[in-house]
Amino acid sequence: MRNIFGFFQVISMVLLASAVTAQVRQITPDVAREMALAGEIVLIDIREPFEWQQTGLPDVALTAAMRSDNFIETLIAIRNQNPDIPLALFCRTANRSGAVTRQLYDAGLTDVIDVIEGIAGSADGPGWAARGLPVRAIDEPVNAAILTVQP
């Protein structure tokens, strides 16, 4: 009887973990840009500064280098400006953004979105650059339609 009860506990935990992961919302770069321009999300590029210099940044994205010491503080500062607007995370191929989005979601920040494909593309699609979406240099301002200020 214990074995059957233990089996059902394991199955329940697997199903619950799958349900939580399934709730993380994903959008494509073109949808992310439209939503950012409409004020429906705040797009945050979590790549490293050298990557921003190599490829440029999405014209509508703020930055928060995920390996920096102030990564969490930057996310909190952005969230505090927009407590009711989802944060959408973006990286090179969506590996990092997917992992961080899931970690934030699991920690209780459920208003986060993973922008799949990234700037370079992935198995999910061609990416920001190949879609021909606008980029800016790291020293250029964010698109004027974006009202959130870079912390």
N, C-alpha and C positions, 0 to 999 in steps of 0.2 A: 504494500500500500504506500509506503514511504517513497518507493521508487517512482510510482505513478504520480504522486503529489510533486516530487522533485522535478519530474519531466515537465509537468504542466507549469511549474514556476519558471523553468528555463524557457519554454515556449512563450510564455507571457512576456518575459523580459525581452526576448528577441523581437516579438511583435511590437512592443512598446517602443523599443529603440528604433525600429524601422519607421514607425509612425512619426516619431519626433523628427528624424532625418527627412522624411518626406514632406514635412511642413515648411522646410526652408525654401523660400521662393527664389526662383531663378528667372532672369530675363536676359535678352540678347543686348548687345551694344546699341543697336539702333533704337530699341525700345527704351533703354536706359537714357539715351540722349534726349529723346522726346519727353520722357517723364521728368528729367532734370530741368529742361527748359520750361515745362509746365508747373514746376514747383512741387511735383508729386514725390520726388526723392531727392536726397543729397548724394551725389556720386563722389566716392572717395577712392583715389588711386593709392593703393597700399604698397606699390613697388618701391624700390630704392632710388635715391637721387641719381645715381649713375644711369639707371634705366630710363628715368625721365629725360635725361640729357640725350640719350641714344635715340629714343623714338618720339620724344615729345609726349605731351599729356593730352588726354581728351579735353577739348575746349571748355567743357562744362564741369570738370572735376576739380575738387579740392585734393590736397595731399595729406597723407599720414603714413610715413615710412614704417612698415610693420616691424622692422628690426631696430628702430630707434628707441632710445630710453623713454621717450615721451609719447609713444604710440597710443597707449590707453588714454592718457590725458588729452591728447589731440582728439580722439574719438568722443570723449566726454564733452569737450568744449564745443565740438560741432553739434553733438546731440543736444546740449543745453540751448543752443541757438534755435533749434528746431525740434522740440520735444515730441511733436505729433507727426513728423515726417520721417518715413523710413530712410535708413542709411543703406546705400547700395555700394558694395565693395567690388573693386576692380583691380586686376593685376595683368601679368603678361599672358598667361594661358588659362587662367581661372583655377589653377591648383591652389595657390595661396589664398585667394579670395574665398574659394569654396571651403577650405579648412578653417579659416578665421571666422567666416560666417557661421559655420556649424558650431564652432566653439562658443561664439557669442550667444547663439541661439540656445545652446545647452546651458549656458550660464544665466539664462533668463531674459536676455535682450532679444525678444522675438520679432522686433520690427526692423529686421535686417534682411537684405536681399543680396544674392550672389549674381554678379554679372558674368555670365558664362562667355566663353570664347576668349576673353581678355583682349589685349591690344594686338597680339601676334596671331591669334587663332588657336584652335584646338580641335579635337575630334568632334566638338559640338558645333563648329562653324568657323567661318573665315576670320573673325576678329574685327576689332575697331578699324585698324589700318586698311585691311583689304576691303572692307565695306566702304571705304572712302569717306569716313566720318572725319570731321575737323579735329585737328590737333593744334596745340599751342606749344611754344617753347617754354621752358621752365621759368624764364624771367618775364614772360608775357602774362597779362592779367587773365583771369577766368572770364568767360563769356559774360557780358554785361547783364544778361537776363538772370544770372545766378545771384541771388540776394544774400546767400550765406557767405560770411567773411572767413577767410582762411585764418585759423588761430595761430 
